[in-house]
């Protein structure tokens, strides 16, 4: 996914003020695609870098310099959202997709949408807080804290002389005031009853706010998170580190909210220079080809892939001989699963740019070398292409992951264990990669690295971890190799 900008810059570099419809703003940590003016895009890009800096300040952690930039697509309406996610609900303001095919965020360009409850801007900041947390924490965070921290940071506001954060949004305030609260034990365990997701988010925000803003509570929160990382039970760890009386503590948090004087943080600062932002115009074919290409590179239904591939072909036909359209069509055809058609298209593009890692990775995918029934010749050809891609882009996590996928099972060479570990460190948000890396690392006896890789999966607030994985995490924390192998074996039939 991230290679898209590279081909844009290679094929379409413009001088002077940029006036095209689709623009790309590149900063230290983001690539933002938007149909807007250059001036507005620069402001949005600068604010995202400001938010990243705030997360660094609050957490004391910085993203590794080799980490990939997050691709963000700001679309003009819900029709654009539905090209990327046909199942997006009518009130969707944006979403975050950490997948093994790419990690992206999508939001409505106007930032507010039609909802009075939560702005598209807050949705985007909330999701980036998740992205940042999973990239920068070696600890497995509880579900309530994953969501509470994102909610706490998402209402941040920036001015040249000050920053404010920790404010409530209307949706969460409504849930706290009008919905039946979850018991504290259920909140701590992440046990969310049907229809209670809104109040779970709201209580998670309020609990995080209370622990951040109440004197003496921050160190207790740190102790609690350390205890969880060492394998203690979610409730008993909280009772030992924060308050043994859960019901009494819940009443304190409720009074904190009902008092109506919830503190937020206002920091003054000296005006800083704008973030370094490079804006590039995409060529005219991008108007109809960019979003279908993004969708095709993500896991989708066959029907969605077919519709987007048809969009690409219709758009490319309007621009015969256009280099950008030809390259996008080649990759889109491969992503759409039409190997026989895609292979010669990719080969033609590779004669023009033989060291392009984006093209090399997709050409390698044509050999299906990750399948158990792949021939030795197919595996050899795929690995040759992926080694070339690695030499061109040694920190491309998708190239590393694709190379490791050509080795079957858990008992792989040490060099492949290292490749998986590196790929996971670059993109810990990619779930399938985290799963494979965690199991391979666990099998190799690298217990701490395995626990780091699997932590975001175990504490995913949107999906329950299976029992065997919970047992595996407990065994990894105690470094009991026999228990680790037993847990992996128990999950073998379910993987």
C-alpha positions in Angstrom: 0.0 0.0 0.0 2.7 2.4 1.0 4.5 1.9 -2.4 1.7 3.8 -4.1 3.2 7.2 -3.3 6.6 6.0 -4.7 5.1 5.3 -8.1 3.2 8.6 -7.9 6.4 10.5 -7.3 8.2 8.5 -10.0 5.6 9.2 -12.6 4.0 12.6 -11.7 6.1 15.3 -10.1 4.7 18.8 -10.4 6.3 22.1 -9.7 4.8 25.1 -8.1 1.4 25.2 -6.3 -0.6 22.0 -6.7 -4.1 22.3 -8.1 -5.0 18.7 -9.0 -8.1 17.0 -7.6 -6.3 14.2 -5.7 -3.3 15.4 -3.7 -0.9 13.5 -1.5 0.7 15.2 1.5 3.7 13.4 3.0 5.0 14.1 6.4 7.4 12.3 8.8 4.7 9.9 9.9 1.8 10.1 7.4 0.8 10.0 3.8 -2.6 11.8 3.4 -4.6 11.5 0.2 -7.3 14.0 -0.2 -9.5 15.8 -2.8 -9.0 19.2 -1.4 -7.0 22.4 -1.8 -3.3 22.3 -1.1 -3.6 24.9 1.6 -6.2 22.9 3.5 -4.3 19.7 3.1 -1.2 21.2 4.5 -3.2 22.4 7.6 -4.6 18.9 8.1 -1.2 17.3 7.7 0.4 19.7 10.1 -2.3 19.0 12.7 -1.8 15.2 12.4 1.9 15.7 13.1 1.0 17.9 16.1 -1.2 15.1 17.4 1.6 12.6 16.9 3.9 14.9 18.9 1.3 15.1 21.7 1.1 11.3 21.9 4.8 11.1 22.2 4.7 13.8 25.0 1.9 12.0 26.9 3.3 8.5 26.6 7.1 9.1 26.6 7.4 6.8 23.6 8.4 7.6 20.0 7.7 5.6 16.8 10.8 3.8 15.5 12.3 5.8 12.6 12.0 2.9 10.2 8.3 2.4 11.0 6.1 2.8 7.9 4.0 5.9 7.5 0.3 5.5 7.9 -1.7 6.0 4.7 -4.8 8.1 5.3 -7.5 8.6 2.7 -9.8 11.6 3.2 -12.8 11.2 0.9 -15.4 13.7 0.0 -18.5 11.7 0.8 -19.9 8.4 1.9 -19.8 7.1 -1.7 -16.0 7.1 -1.4 -16.2 5.3 2.0 -18.4 2.6 0.4 -15.9 2.0 -2.5 -13.3 1.0 0.2 -15.8 -0.6 2.5 -19.2 -1.5 0.9 -20.6 -2.5 4.3 -20.0 1.0 5.9 -23.1 2.1 7.7 -24.8 5.3 6.8 -23.5 7.1 9.9 -19.9 6.0 9.4 -17.5 8.9 9.6 -14.3 7.0 9.1 -12.5 3.8 9.9 -9.1 2.2 10.5 -8.1 -1.0 8.7 -5.0 -2.8 10.1 -4.8 -5.8 7.7 -2.0 -7.9 6.4 -2.6 -6.4 2.9 -2.1 -2.9 4.2 -2.8 -0.6 7.1 -4.9 2.4 6.3 -7.3 5.0 7.8 -10.2 6.5 5.9 -12.2 9.5 6.9 -14.6 12.1 5.6 -12.8 15.1 4.3 -15.1 17.7 5.9 -14.3 16.4 9.4 -17.8 16.7 10.8 -20.1 14.7 8.5 -23.8 14.6 9.3 -23.5 13.6 12.9 -23.8 15.8 16.0 -22.3 13.1 18.2 -18.8 12.6 17.0 -16.8 14.3 14.3 -14.9 12.5 11.6 -11.8 14.3 12.9 -12.3 12.7 16.3 -12.8 9.3 14.7 -9.5 9.7 12.8 -7.6 10.8 15.9 -9.1 8.0 17.9 -7.9 5.4 15.4 -4.5 6.9 15.1 -4.1 6.7 18.9 -4.7 3.0 18.5 -2.2 2.8 15.7 0.4 4.6 17.8 -0.3 2.6 20.9 0.2 -0.8 19.2 3.4 0.5 17.5 5.0 1.8 20.6 4.0 -0.4 23.6 5.7 -3.7 24.5 3.0 -4.3 27.1 -0.3 -6.0 26.4 -2.9 -3.4 27.3 -6.4 -4.2 28.6 -9.3 -3.5 26.4 -10.8 -0.7 28.5 -7.5 1.1 28.4 -7.0 0.6 24.7 -10.3 2.3 24.0 -10.2 4.7 27.0 -6.8 6.1 26.0 -7.9 6.6 22.4 -11.1 8.4 23.6 -9.1 10.5 26.0 -6.7 11.8 23.3 -9.2 12.1 20.4 -10.7 15.4 21.5 -7.4 17.2 21.4 -7.4 20.7 20.0 -4.4 22.7 18.8 -3.6 26.4 18.6 -0.3 28.0 17.9 0.1 29.0 21.6 -1.8 26.1 23.4 -3.0 22.5 23.3 -6.1 21.1 25.0 -7.0 17.5 25.4 -9.0 15.2 27.7 -12.4 16.8 26.8 -15.5 14.7 26.4 -17.5 14.3 23.2 -21.3 14.5 23.1 -21.8 10.8 22.3 -19.8 9.6 25.4 -21.4 12.1 27.6 -24.8 10.9 26.6 -23.9 7.3 27.3 -22.7 8.1 30.7 -25.8 10.1 31.6 -28.5 7.9 30.0 -27.3 4.2 29.7 -27.0 1.5 32.3 -23.4 1.4 33.5 -21.4 -1.8 33.3 -20.2 -3.2 36.6 -16.5 -2.3 37.3 -15.5 -6.0 37.1 -17.1 -6.4 33.7 -15.4 -3.2 32.5 -12.0 -4.4 33.7 -12.4 -7.8 32.0 -13.7 -6.3 28.8 -17.0 -8.3 29.1 -19.3 -6.1 27.0 -23.0 -7.2 27.0 -24.9 -7.0 23.7 -25.8 -3.4 22.9 -23.5 -2.0 25.5 -20.5 -1.0 23.3 -21.3 2.7 23.6 -21.3 2.7 27.4 -18.2 0.5 27.4 -16.4 3.2 25.4 -17.8 6.0 27.6 -16.8 4.2 30.9 -13.4 3.4 29.5 -12.9 7.0 28.7 -14.0 8.1 32.1 -11.9 5.6 34.0 -8.9 6.6 31.9 -9.6 10.2 32.6 -10.0 9.7 36.3 -6.7 7.7 36.6 -4.8 10.3 34.5 -6.2 13.4 36.2 -6.6 12.4 39.8 -3.6 13.1 42.0 -1.7 9.9 42.9 -3.5 7.7 40.4 -1.0 7.8 37.5 1.5 5.7 39.4 -1.2 3.3 40.4 -2.2 2.9 36.8 1.4 2.1 35.8 1.6 -0.5 38.6 -1.7 -2.0 37.4 -0.4 -2.3 33.8 2.9 -3.8 34.9 0.9 -6.4 36.9 -1.2 -7.3 33.9 2.0 -7.7 31.8 3.3 -10.1 34.3 0.1 -12.3 33.9 -2.0 -11.2 36.9 -5.8 -11.4 36.6 -7.4 -8.2 35.3 -9.5 -7.7 38.4 -7.1 -8.8 41.2 -4.4 -6.7 39.6 -6.6 -3.7 39.7 -7.6 -4.3 43.3 -3.9 -4.7 44.3 -2.6 -1.7 42.4 -5.5 0.8 42.5 -8.3 0.0 44.9 -9.4 -3.2 46.6 -13.0 -2.0 46.9 -14.3 -2.1 43.3 -17.8 -0.9 44.2 -16.5 2.0 46.2 -14.1 2.9 43.5 -16.9 2.9 40.9 -18.8 5.4 43.1 -15.7 7.6 43.2 -15.5 7.6 39.4 -19.2 8.3 39.1 -19.0 11.3 41.4 -16.0 12.5 39.4 -18.3 12.6 36.3 -21.4 13.9 38.0 -19.6 16.7 39.7 -19.5 18.5 36.4 -16.0 19.9 36.9 -14.0 17.4 35.0 -10.6 18.8 34.5 -9.0 18.8 31.0 -5.4 19.6 30.1 -4.5 23.0 28.7 -0.8 23.3 27.8 0.7 26.6 26.7 3.5 26.5 24.3 5.6 28.7 22.0 4.4 28.8 18.4 6.3 26.1 16.5 7.3 26.1 12.9 4.9 24.2 10.6 5.7 20.5 10.1 7.6 19.6 6.9 5.0 18.7 4.4 5.5 17.7 0.7 2.4 17.9 -1.5 2.2 16.0 -4.7 -0.5 15.9 -7.3 -1.8 12.6 -8.6 -2.5 12.4 -12.4 -6.0 12.6 -13.8 -6.6 8.8 -13.9 -6.5 8.8 -10.1 -9.9 10.4 -10.0 -11.5 7.1 -10.8 -8.7 4.6 -10.0 -7.3 5.5 -6.6 -10.0 4.3 -4.3 -10.8 1.1 -6.2 -7.1 0.3 -6.1 -7.0 0.8 -2.3 -10.1 -1.4 -1.9 -8.6 -4.2 -4.1 -5.5 -4.4 -2.0 -7.6 -5.0 1.2 -9.4 -8.2 2.1 -12.8 -8.0 0.3 -15.5 -10.2 -1.0 -15.2 -11.6 -4.6 -18.1 -9.4 -5.6 -16.4 -6.2 -4.3 -13.2 -7.1 -6.0 -14.9 -7.7 -9.3 -16.8 -4.4 -9.1 -13.5 -2.5 -8.3 -11.6 -4.2 -11.0 -14.3 -3.3 -13.5 -14.0 0.4 -12.3 -10.2 0.2 -12.8 -10.5 -1.2 -16.3 -13.2 1.4 -17.4 -11.0 4.2 -16.0 -7.8 2.9 -17.6 -9.5 2.7 -21.0 -10.1 6.5 -20.9 -6.3 7.0 -20.7 -4.6 4.7 -23.2 -0.8 4.9 -23.0 -0.9 6.6 -19.6 2.0 5.1 -17.5 0.3 5.7 -14.1 -2.9 4.1 -15.2 -1.1 1.1 -16.7 0.9 0.4 -13.5 -2.2 0.7 -11.3 -4.2 -1.6 -13.6 -1.4 -4.2 -13.5 -1.4 -4.3 -9.7 -5.2 -4.0 -9.4 -5.6 -7.0 -11.7 -3.2 -9.0 -9.5 -5.0 -7.9 -6.4 -8.3 -8.9 -8.0 -7.1 -12.4 -8.4 -6.8 -12.6 -12.2 -3.3 -14.1 -12.2 -3.1 -15.1 -15.8 -4.1 -11.6 -17.0 -2.0 -9.8 -14.3 1.3 -11.6 -14.9 2.1 -10.2 -18.3 0.9 -6.8 -17.2 3.3 -6.8 -14.3 6.1 -8.2 -16.4 5.7 -5.3 -18.8 5.9 -2.8 -15.9 9.0 -4.5 -14.5 10.8 -4.1 -17.7 10.4 -0.3 -17.1 11.2 -0.3 -13.4 12.8 -3.6 -12.6 13.6 -2.8 -8.9 10.2 -1.5 -7.9 9.4 -3.5 -4.6 5.6 -2.9 -5.0 5.6 -4.5 -8.5 8.0 -7.3 -7.4 5.9 -8.2 -4.4 2.8 -8.5 -6.5 4.6 -10.5 -9.2 5.9 -12.9 -6.6 2.3 -13.3 -5.3 1.4 -14.8 -8.7 3.4 -18.0 -7.8 1.2 -18.7 -4.7 4.3 -19.8 -2.9 2.6 -19.5 0.5 0.3 -22.5 -0.2 1.3 -25.9 1.2 0.9 -27.4 -2.3 3.2 -24.9 -4.0 5.9 -26.5 -6.2 9.6 -26.1 -5.4 10.0 -24.1 -8.6 7.2 -21.7 -7.7 8.7 -21.2 -4.2 12.1 -20.6 -5.7 10.9 -18.0 -8.2 8.8 -16.2 -5.6 11.7 -16.0 -3.2 14.0 -14.7 -5.9 11.6 -11.8 -6.7 11.1 -11.0 -3.0 14.8 -10.9 -2.3 15.1 -8.3 -5.1 12.3 -6.4 -3.5 14.0 -6.6 -0.1 17.2 -5.2 -1.5 15.3 -2.2 -2.9 13.2 -1.7 0.3 14.7 -3.5 3.3 12.1 -2.0 5.7 9.0 -2.9 3.7 7.1 -5.1 6.2 4.9 -6.6 3.4 7.9 -7.8 1.5 9.4 -9.4 4.6 6.0 -11.0 5.5 5.5 -12.3 2.0 9.0 -13.9 2.0 8.4 -15.5 5.4 5.1 -16.9 4.1 7.0 -19.0 1.6 8.2 -21.2 4.5 5.5 -23.5 5.9 4.8 -24.4 9.5 6.4 -23.1 12.7 9.8 -24.9 12.5 11.5 -22.5 10.1 15.1 -21.5 9.8 16.4 -19.0 12.3 16.8 -16.4 9.6 13.1 -16.6 8.8 12.3 -16.3 12.5 14.3 -13.0 12.5 12.5 -11.9 9.3 9.1 -12.4 10.9 10.2 -10.6 14.1 11.5 -7.6 12.1 8.2 -7.5 10.0 6.1 -7.6 13.2 8.2 -4.8 14.8 7.6 -2.7 11.7 3.9 -3.4 11.6 2.6 -4.8 14.9 -0.9 -3.8 13.9 -1.2 -6.3 11.1 -3.1 -9.2 12.7 -2.2 -12.2 10.6 1.5 -11.2 10.7 1.3 -10.8 14.5 -0.3 -14.2 14.8 2.2 -16.0 12.6 5.2 -14.2 14.1 3.9 -14.8 17.7 3.6 -18.6 17.1 6.9 -18.9 15.3 8.7 -16.9 18.0 7.0 -18.9 20.7 8.0 -22.2 19.0 11.6 -20.9 18.8 11.7 -20.2 22.5 11.7 -16.4 22.2 9.0 -16.0 24.8 9.2 -12.2 25.4 9.1 -11.4 21.7 6.2 -13.8 21.1 4.2 -12.2 23.9 4.9 -8.8 22.4 3.7 -9.9 19.0 0.5 -11.6 20.3 -0.4 -8.9 22.9 -2.5 -6.7 20.5 -4.5 -9.8 19.4 -5.2 -10.9 22.9 -6.4 -7.5 23.9 -8.3 -6.5 20.7 -11.4 -4.8 22.0 -13.3 -5.8 18.9 -12.6 -9.6 19.0 -12.4 -12.1 21.8 -9.2 -14.1 22.0 -9.7 -17.9 22.0 -9.0 -19.8 25.3 -5.9 -21.6 23.9 -4.3 -18.2 23.1 -5.0 -16.9 26.6 -3.2 -20.0 27.9 -0.4 -19.5 25.5 0.1 -15.9 26.7 0.1 -17.1 30.4 2.8 -19.7 29.5 4.9 -17.1 27.6 4.9 -14.8 30.7 6.1 -17.6 32.9 8.6 -18.8 30.2 7.3 -22.3 30.7 8.4 -23.9 27.4 6.4 -27.1 27.9 3.2 -25.1 28.6 4.0 -22.9 25.5 4.2 -26.0 23.2 1.1 -27.5 24.8 -0.9 -24.3 24.2 0.3 -24.1 20.6 -0.7 -27.7 20.1 -4.1 -27.1 21.6 -4.8 -24.3 19.2 -3.5 -26.2 16.2 -6.8 -27.6 15.0 -8.4 -24.2 15.4 -5.9 -22.1 13.4 
